Amino acid sequence: MAEAAYRRIAADIRRRIRAGEWTVGQPLPSRREMGIEYRVHEQTIRLTYDLLRRSGVLDGEKGRHVTVAHPPAVRTLTNADLPWPYSTETTDTRPRPATEELAARLGVRPGVMLHHETVECLDPGGHSAMIVSSWWRGQRRPHTSHVVEVGTAPLTTEQAHALGLLVDMSSSPWIDG
């Protein structure tokens, strides 16, 4: 299956940014100009720019000039009980039964009903910086100790859509259908 034109153009724009053709904060040409350059319709460039905005390569609002984004910063929180300093969005609060793997990590019986909350933490530019999933049993209480697991995990299609990511099921190793 041929790769979509907007994905090929996005890959080329990433290459051009890495090569220094455009630098951080510099605006890219208009959709019209890029459409002419790549010999595609302006809507294809719109899809390209949307994809690059969602992946953090470009900044800017729809209908306005887009600029090369600052690379995402890695932040260290010295106190996990402090609130996230930027905006957050709660994306999931459904209670669920503990899976075998989750029960083993939390020291509960498989199948026991757990409270669940997923919060997306955004960086100052409004891009996703971190997703925090919390699980607890009974009443949620302030704590004095905590365990943090850091890693990557495949997203479900539903989670990817909640984050505003474009989903191409045929090519992404990070999406579990």
N, C-alpha and C positions, 0 to 999 in steps of 0.2 A: 504494500500500500504506500503510495507516495506521501511524503511529508507535506503538511499544509503549508501554503505559501507564507502565511504570516509567521510560522515557526522558523522557516528558513531565513526569512528577513530578520527576525529577532536574533537568530544566531549570528548573522552577519553584522548586525548593529553591535552586539556584544563584542565581536572580534574587533570592530573598528574602534570601540571605546577602549579596549585593552591596548590597541595599537597607538592610542593617544590622539586619534582624530578629533574626538570630543573629550573635554575634561570635566571634572566635577563642577556642577553649577552652570555649565554651558548649555544653552538651548539647542535642541536638535532642529533640523529643518521642519517646516510645516508638513502636515499630512499630504497636502497637494504636491509640494516639492518632492517629497520622498516617493509618492506614488508615481510621479513622472520618472524619477531616477530608477526605481525598481520595475517600472512598466507594469504596475498593478493599480487597481482601483483604490481610491482613498480609504474605503471601508476596510480594505486589507491592512492598510497602514494603521488604521484605528485599532484593529484587533492586535496588531503587532505592539503598538504603544501600550495598550491595555495589559497585555501579557508582561511586558517589560516593567510597567508600573507595579503590577501585582508581585513580581519577583524581586522588587527593590532595586532594579537597575536604573529606572527613571523615576523622577518626581514630577508632579504637576497634576493639575485637575483636567478632567475631560473638557474639551473645547478650548483649551489654552495651550500655550507652548509647554512642551515637556523639556526637562533638563536632566542631565546626568546626575544621579543621586549620589550622596555620600555613601561609602560602604557602611553596612550595618556595624554598629559598635558592640563590643562585648562588654557587658556590665556585670559587676560583681556586687551583690547585695551583702552587706556585712551583717545585717540583721533581718532574717527572713520574716519577722513579725511586723516590720515596717510596711506601710502601704506602698504599692508600686507608684513611682512618682509621676507617671503619665497616665493616659486613659486606659481603661480595661473594659472588656465586654464578657459577660457570663454567657457561654454558648450552650451549656448543657447542665441540667440539674436533676435528671431522672434517677430515682433510686434503682438499684440493680442487684441481682443476686451475685455473690462472689464466685468468680470462676476458680478452677483448681489453682491456677497460677497466682491470682490475686489473693486467694485465701492463704496460700503458703507464705506470701510476702507479708500479709497482715496478721498472721497467726489466728485465723478464724476458720470455722468449718466451711467447706465448699457449699454454696447455695444459700448461705446466710444473707439476709437482705442488708445492703449497705447504702448509705447516702453517698451521693456523688456530685461533684461540681467541677466543671471545666471552665477556666477563665483564660481568655486571650489577653495578654499584656502587649500594648502597642508602644512603639518607640515615639520620640517627639514628632517624627514625620508621618505618623499614623500607620506605619507598617508593623506587621506582626513581629514581635521580638521574642516572645516566649509563650508557651501554653502550659498552664498549671492545672493538673488534674488532682483533685483531693478526694479521698475516700475516708469515710468514718462510719462507725456504728454507734447507735444511741444518740445522745445529745452532744453537739459539738461544743467543746470547751477550750479555753485558752490553754496553751501547753508551754512547757519549759524545755522540751527537747523535741527534735524532729529528725527524720531520716529523709535524705534527698537522693533520688536516683536521677542521674543525668544521662541522656542518650538520645538516640533517634529511634523512631518507631514509625512503621507505615501508617498512613491515615486511611480511614474509611472514605468512601466517596462522599458521604454525608459530612464528615469533618472537613474535607477539602473544600466542599461547597460553602460550608459555614465560614471558612477563612477567606472566601472570595477567590480561591485558586481555580485556574482553568484546569480541567481534568481531561486528560487524554489517556484513556484506560489501556491503549495498546502499547504505550511506550514508557510509562512511569513505573520505576521499581518502588516508589514510595507510596503508591496508592494500592490498598487492598480493596478489590471490588466487593 
